[in-house]
Amino acid sequence: MKDATIQALNRRYRGEDKPTDVLSFPLADALQPFLLGEVIISIETAARQAEQRGRPLREELQVLLIHGILHLLGYDHEVSRRDAIRMQRKEREVRAVLLSGP
């Protein structure tokens, strides 16, 4: 997704009129209670962040996907510093598992 599109979604659903790297939308309902949700990533923002952080785009996308999925699972770094630390730890834990391979 491009920055302009994710900015429109961010404005509409979060009241933030700026592009962001990732948005998560829960989709579970009474008909599909096991459907987790949708994660939307701005490729343009991800590419800029990857360059700034000195890592491959693929790695940045992995980080953003994990971040978005954790939001769908109830983690929220914007609630408090404690919650932000909890989410960061979980992100590192998930990445470590993925990097360890089968």
CNS distance restraints for C-alpha pairs under 8 A (distance, minus, plus):
assign (resid   1 and name CA) (resid   5 and name CA) 6.58 0.50 0.50
assign (resid   1 and name CA) (resid   6 and name CA) 6.78 0.50 0.50
assign (resid   1 and name CA) (resid  40 and name CA) 7.36 0.50 0.50
assign (resid   1 and name CA) (resid  41 and name CA) 6.27 0.50 0.50
assign (resid   1 and name CA) (resid  42 and name CA) 4.81 0.50 0.50
assign (resid   1 and name CA) (resid  43 and name CA) 5.74 0.50 0.50
assign (resid   1 and name CA) (resid  44 and name CA) 7.60 0.50 0.50
assign (resid   2 and name CA) (resid   6 and name CA) 6.42 0.50 0.50
assign (resid   2 and name CA) (resid  42 and name CA) 5.41 0.50 0.50
assign (resid   2 and name CA) (resid  43 and name CA) 6.20 0.50 0.50
assign (resid   2 and name CA) (resid  44 and name CA) 5.87 0.50 0.50
assign (resid   3 and name CA) (resid   7 and name CA) 5.86 0.50 0.50
assign (resid   3 and name CA) (resid  19 and name CA) 5.39 0.50 0.50
assign (resid   3 and name CA) (resid  20 and name CA) 7.39 0.50 0.50
assign (resid   3 and name CA) (resid  42 and name CA) 5.75 0.50 0.50
assign (resid   3 and name CA) (resid  43 and name CA) 7.67 0.50 0.50
assign (resid   3 and name CA) (resid  44 and name CA) 6.07 0.50 0.50
assign (resid   3 and name CA) (resid  45 and name CA) 6.70 0.50 0.50
assign (resid   4 and name CA) (resid   8 and name CA) 6.32 0.50 0.50
assign (resid   4 and name CA) (resid  19 and name CA) 6.78 0.50 0.50
assign (resid   5 and name CA) (resid   9 and name CA) 6.45 0.50 0.50
assign (resid   6 and name CA) (resid  10 and name CA) 5.96 0.50 0.50
assign (resid   6 and name CA) (resid  19 and name CA) 5.76 0.50 0.50
assign (resid   6 and name CA) (resid  20 and name CA) 6.65 0.50 0.50
assign (resid   6 and name CA) (resid  23 and name CA) 7.93 0.50 0.50
assign (resid   6 and name CA) (resid  40 and name CA) 7.82 0.50 0.50
assign (resid   6 and name CA) (resid  41 and name CA) 7.75 0.50 0.50
assign (resid   6 and name CA) (resid  42 and name CA) 6.36 0.50 0.50
assign (resid   7 and name CA) (resid  11 and name CA) 6.03 0.50 0.50
assign (resid   7 and name CA) (resid  16 and name CA) 7.82 0.50 0.50
assign (resid   7 and name CA) (resid  17 and name CA) 6.18 0.50 0.50
assign (resid   7 and name CA) (resid  18 and name CA) 5.01 0.50 0.50
assign (resid   7 and name CA) (resid  19 and name CA) 4.01 0.50 0.50
assign (resid   7 and name CA) (resid  20 and name CA) 6.61 0.50 0.50
assign (resid   8 and name CA) (resid  12 and name CA) 6.11 0.50 0.50
assign (resid   8 and name CA) (resid  17 and name CA) 7.23 0.50 0.50
assign (resid   8 and name CA) (resid  18 and name CA) 7.91 0.50 0.50
assign (resid   8 and name CA) (resid  19 and name CA) 7.81 0.50 0.50
assign (resid   9 and name CA) (resid  13 and name CA) 5.93 0.50 0.50
assign (resid   9 and name CA) (resid  14 and name CA) 7.81 0.50 0.50
assign (resid  10 and name CA) (resid  14 and name CA) 5.21 0.50 0.50
assign (resid  10 and name CA) (resid  15 and name CA) 6.45 0.50 0.50
assign (resid  10 and name CA) (resid  16 and name CA) 5.51 0.50 0.50
assign (resid  10 and name CA) (resid  17 and name CA) 6.47 0.50 0.50
assign (resid  10 and name CA) (resid  18 and name CA) 6.90 0.50 0.50
assign (resid  10 and name CA) (resid  19 and name CA) 6.87 0.50 0.50
assign (resid  10 and name CA) (resid  20 and name CA) 7.20 0.50 0.50
assign (resid  10 and name CA) (resid  23 and name CA) 7.54 0.50 0.50
assign (resid  11 and name CA) (resid  15 and name CA) 4.45 0.50 0.50
assign (resid  11 and name CA) (resid  16 and name CA) 4.56 0.50 0.50
assign (resid  11 and name CA) (resid  17 and name CA) 4.54 0.50 0.50
assign (resid  11 and name CA) (resid  18 and name CA) 6.98 0.50 0.50
assign (resid  12 and name CA) (resid  16 and name CA) 7.78 0.50 0.50
assign (resid  19 and name CA) (resid  45 and name CA) 7.79 0.50 0.50
assign (resid  20 and name CA) (resid  42 and name CA) 7.01 0.50 0.50
assign (resid  20 and name CA) (resid  45 and name CA) 6.98 0.50 0.50
assign (resid  21 and name CA) (resid  41 and name CA) 5.71 0.50 0.50
assign (resid  21 and name CA) (resid  42 and name CA) 5.21 0.50 0.50
assign (resid  21 and name CA) (resid  43 and name CA) 7.80 0.50 0.50
assign (resid  21 and name CA) (resid  45 and name CA) 5.44 0.50 0.50
assign (resid  21 and name CA) (resid  46 and name CA) 6.07 0.50 0.50
assign (resid  21 and name CA) (resid  64 and name CA) 7.34 0.50 0.50
assign (resid  22 and name CA) (resid  39 and name CA) 6.97 0.50 0.50
assign (resid  22 and name CA) (resid  40 and name CA) 5.56 0.50 0.50
assign (resid  22 and name CA) (resid  41 and name CA) 4.43 0.50 0.50
assign (resid  22 and name CA) (resid  42 and name CA) 6.32 0.50 0.50
assign (resid  22 and name CA) (resid  64 and name CA) 6.31 0.50 0.50
assign (resid  22 and name CA) (resid  65 and name CA) 7.76 0.50 0.50
assign (resid  22 and name CA) (resid  67 and name CA) 7.98 0.50 0.50
assign (resid  22 and name CA) (resid  68 and name CA) 6.42 0.50 0.50
assign (resid  23 and name CA) (resid  39 and name CA) 5.82 0.50 0.50
assign (resid  23 and name CA) (resid  40 and name CA) 5.17 0.50 0.50
assign (resid  23 and name CA) (resid  41 and name CA) 6.57 0.50 0.50
assign (resid  23 and name CA) (resid  68 and name CA) 6.45 0.50 0.50
assign (resid  24 and name CA) (resid  37 and name CA) 7.10 0.50 0.50
assign (resid  24 and name CA) (resid  38 and name CA) 5.71 0.50 0.50
assign (resid  24 and name CA) (resid  39 and name CA) 4.51 0.50 0.50
assign (resid  24 and name CA) (resid  40 and name CA) 6.29 0.50 0.50
assign (resid  24 and name CA) (resid  68 and name CA) 5.39 0.50 0.50
assign (resid  24 and name CA) (resid  69 and name CA) 7.27 0.50 0.50
assign (resid  24 and name CA) (resid  71 and name CA) 6.64 0.50 0.50
assign (resid  24 and name CA) (resid  72 and name CA) 6.45 0.50 0.50
assign (resid  25 and name CA) (resid  37 and name CA) 5.49 0.50 0.50
assign (resid  25 and name CA) (resid  38 and name CA) 5.12 0.50 0.50
assign (resid  25 and name CA) (resid  39 and name CA) 6.45 0.50 0.50
assign (resid  25 and name CA) (resid  72 and name CA) 7.12 0.50 0.50
assign (resid  26 and name CA) (resid  36 and name CA) 6.03 0.50 0.50
assign (resid  26 and name CA) (resid  37 and name CA) 4.11 0.50 0.50
assign (resid  26 and name CA) (resid  38 and name CA) 6.37 0.50 0.50
assign (resid  26 and name CA) (resid  72 and name CA) 5.94 0.50 0.50
assign (resid  27 and name CA) (resid  35 and name CA) 6.08 0.50 0.50
assign (resid  27 and name CA) (resid  36 and name CA) 5.94 0.50 0.50
assign (resid  27 and name CA) (resid  37 and name CA) 4.37 0.50 0.50
assign (resid  27 and name CA) (resid  38 and name CA) 6.95 0.50 0.50
assign (resid  28 and name CA) (resid  32 and name CA) 5.58 0.50 0.50
assign (resid  28 and name CA) (resid  33 and name CA) 4.78 0.50 0.50
assign (resid  28 and name CA) (resid  34 and name CA) 6.17 0.50 0.50
assign (resid  28 and name CA) (resid  35 and name CA) 4.80 0.50 0.50
assign (resid  28 and name CA) (resid  36 and name CA) 5.75 0.50 0.50
assign (resid  28 and name CA) (resid  37 and name CA) 6.61 0.50 0.50
assign (resid  29 and name CA) (resid  33 and name CA) 5.07 0.50 0.50
assign (resid  29 and name CA) (resid  35 and name CA) 7.80 0.50 0.50
assign (resid  36 and name CA) (resid  72 and name CA) 6.56 0.50 0.50
assign (resid  36 and name CA) (resid  73 and name CA) 7.80 0.50 0.50
assign (resid  37 and name CA) (resid  72 and name CA) 6.55 0.50 0.50
assign (resid  39 and name CA) (resid  65 and name CA) 6.91 0.50 0.50
assign (resid  39 and name CA) (resid  68 and name CA) 5.67 0.50 0.50
assign (resid  39 and name CA) (resid  69 and name CA) 6.88 0.50 0.50
assign (resid  40 and name CA) (resid  68 and name CA) 7.93 0.50 0.50
assign (resid  41 and name CA) (resid  46 and name CA) 7.50 0.50 0.50
assign (resid  41 and name CA) (resid  61 and name CA) 7.75 0.50 0.50
assign (resid  41 and name CA) (resid  64 and name CA) 7.17 0.50 0.50
assign (resid  41 and name CA) (resid  65 and name CA) 7.57 0.50 0.50
assign (resid  42 and name CA) (resid  46 and name CA) 6.05 0.50 0.50
assign (resid  43 and name CA) (resid  47 and name CA) 5.96 0.50 0.50
assign (resid  44 and name CA) (resid  48 and name CA) 6.43 0.50 0.50
assign (resid  45 and name CA) (resid  49 and name CA) 6.12 0.50 0.50
assign (resid  46 and name CA) (resid  50 and name CA) 5.99 0.50 0.50
assign (resid  46 and name CA) (resid  57 and name CA) 6.85 0.50 0.50
assign (resid  46 and name CA) (resid  60 and name CA) 6.25 0.50 0.50
assign (resid  46 and name CA) (resid  61 and name CA) 6.52 0.50 0.50
assign (resid  46 and name CA) (resid  64 and name CA) 7.99 0.50 0.50
assign (resid  47 and name CA) (resid  51 and name CA) 6.26 0.50 0.50
assign (resid  47 and name CA) (resid  57 and name CA) 5.73 0.50 0.50
assign (resid  47 and name CA) (resid  60 and name CA) 7.73 0.50 0.50
assign (resid  48 and name CA) (resid  52 and name CA) 6.19 0.50 0.50
assign (resid  49 and name CA) (resid  53 and name CA) 5.97 0.50 0.50
assign (resid  49 and name CA) (resid  60 and name CA) 7.37 0.50 0.50
assign (resid  50 and name CA) (resid  54 and name CA) 5.85 0.50 0.50
assign (resid  50 and name CA) (resid  55 and name CA) 5.13 0.50 0.50
assign (resid  50 and name CA) (resid  56 and name CA) 5.95 0.50 0.50
assign (resid  50 and name CA) (resid  57 and name CA) 5.35 0.50 0.50
assign (resid  50 and name CA) (resid  59 and name CA) 7.82 0.50 0.50
assign (resid  50 and name CA) (resid  60 and name CA) 5.56 0.50 0.50
assign (resid  51 and name CA) (resid  55 and name CA) 6.36 0.50 0.50
assign (resid  51 and name CA) (resid  56 and name CA) 7.51 0.50 0.50
assign (resid  51 and name CA) (resid  57 and name CA) 7.76 0.50 0.50
assign (resid  55 and name CA) (resid  59 and name CA) 6.62 0.50 0.50
assign (resid  55 and name CA) (resid  60 and name CA) 6.97 0.50 0.50
assign (resid  56 and name CA) (resid  60 and name CA) 6.56 0.50 0.50
assign (resid  57 and name CA) (resid  61 and name CA) 6.12 0.50 0.50
assign (resid  58 and name CA) (resid  62 and name CA) 6.24 0.50 0.50
assign (resid  59 and name CA) (resid  63 and name CA) 6.27 0.50 0.50
assign (resid  60 and name CA) (resid  64 and name CA) 6.23 0.50 0.50
assign (resid  61 and name CA) (resid  65 and name CA) 6.04 0.50 0.50
assign (resid  62 and name CA) (resid  66 and name CA) 6.19 0.50 0.50
assign (resid  63 and name CA) (resid  67 and name CA) 6.15 0.50 0.50
assign (resid  63 and name CA) (resid  91 and name CA) 7.60 0.50 0.50
assign (resid  63 and name CA) (resid  95 and name CA) 7.53 0.50 0.50
assign (resid  64 and name CA) (resid  68 and name CA) 6.08 0.50 0.50
assign (resid  65 and name CA) (resid  69 and name CA) 6.13 0.50 0.50
assign (resid  66 and name CA) (resid  70 and name CA) 6.12 0.50 0.50
assign (resid  66 and name CA) (resid  91 and name CA) 6.49 0.50 0.50
assign (resid  66 and name CA) (resid  94 and name CA) 7.46 0.50 0.50
assign (resid  66 and name CA) (resid  95 and name CA) 7.85 0.50 0.50
assign (resid  67 and name CA) (resid  71 and name CA) 6.43 0.50 0.50
assign (resid  67 and name CA) (resid  91 and name CA) 6.62 0.50 0.50
assign (resid  68 and name CA) (resid  72 and name CA) 6.54 0.50 0.50
assign (resid  69 and name CA) (resid  73 and name CA) 6.34 0.50 0.50
assign (resid  70 and name CA) (resid  74 and name CA) 6.45 0.50 0.50
assign (resid  70 and name CA) (resid  75 and name CA) 5.44 0.50 0.50
assign (resid  70 and name CA) (resid  76 and name CA) 7.96 0.50 0.50
assign (resid  70 and name CA) (resid  87 and name CA) 7.54 0.50 0.50
assign (resid  70 and name CA) (resid  91 and name CA) 7.78 0.50 0.50
assign (resid  71 and name CA) (resid  75 and name CA) 4.78 0.50 0.50
assign (resid  71 and name CA) (resid  76 and name CA) 5.87 0.50 0.50
assign (resid  75 and name CA) (resid  83 and name CA) 7.34 0.50 0.50
assign (resid  75 and name CA) (resid  87 and name CA) 5.99 0.50 0.50
assign (resid  76 and name CA) (resid  83 and name CA) 6.31 0.50 0.50
assign (resid  76 and name CA) (resid  84 and name CA) 6.71 0.50 0.50
assign (resid  76 and name CA) (resid  87 and name CA) 6.88 0.50 0.50
assign (resid  77 and name CA) (resid  81 and name CA) 7.15 0.50 0.50
assign (resid  77 and name CA) (resid  83 and name CA) 5.27 0.50 0.50
assign (resid  77 and name CA) (resid  84 and name CA) 3.73 0.50 0.50
assign (resid  77 and name CA) (resid  85 and name CA) 7.43 0.50 0.50
assign (resid  77 and name CA) (resid  86 and name CA) 7.93 0.50 0.50
assign (resid  77 and name CA) (resid  87 and name CA) 6.20 0.50 0.50
assign (resid  78 and name CA) (resid  83 and name CA) 7.47 0.50 0.50
assign (resid  78 and name CA) (resid  84 and name CA) 6.64 0.50 0.50
assign (resid  79 and name CA) (resid  83 and name CA) 6.26 0.50 0.50
assign (resid  79 and name CA) (resid  84 and name CA) 7.42 0.50 0.50
assign (resid  80 and name CA) (resid  84 and name CA) 6.20 0.50 0.50
assign (resid  81 and name CA) (resid  85 and name CA) 6.22 0.50 0.50
assign (resid  82 and name CA) (resid  86 and name CA) 6.21 0.50 0.50
assign (resid  83 and name CA) (resid  87 and name CA) 6.11 0.50 0.50
assign (resid  84 and name CA) (resid  88 and name CA) 6.14 0.50 0.50
assign (resid  85 and name CA) (resid  89 and name CA) 6.16 0.50 0.50
assign (resid  86 and name CA) (resid  90 and name CA) 6.35 0.50 0.50
assign (resid  87 and name CA) (resid  91 and name CA) 6.13 0.50 0.50
assign (resid  88 and name CA) (resid  92 and name CA) 6.29 0.50 0.50
assign (resid  89 and name CA) (resid  93 and name CA) 6.14 0.50 0.50
assign (resid  90 and name CA) (resid  94 and name CA) 6.13 0.50 0.50
assign (resid  91 and name CA) (resid  95 and name CA) 6.18 0.50 0.50
assign (resid  92 and name CA) (resid  96 and name CA) 6.06 0.50 0.50
assign (resid  93 and name CA) (resid  97 and name CA) 6.40 0.50 0.50
assign (resid  94 and name CA) (resid  98 and name CA) 6.28 0.50 0.50
assign (resid  95 and name CA) (resid  99 and name CA) 6.00 0.50 0.50
assign (resid  96 and name CA) (resid 100 and name CA) 6.10 0.50 0.50
assign (resid  97 and name CA) (resid 101 and name CA) 6.97 0.50 0.50
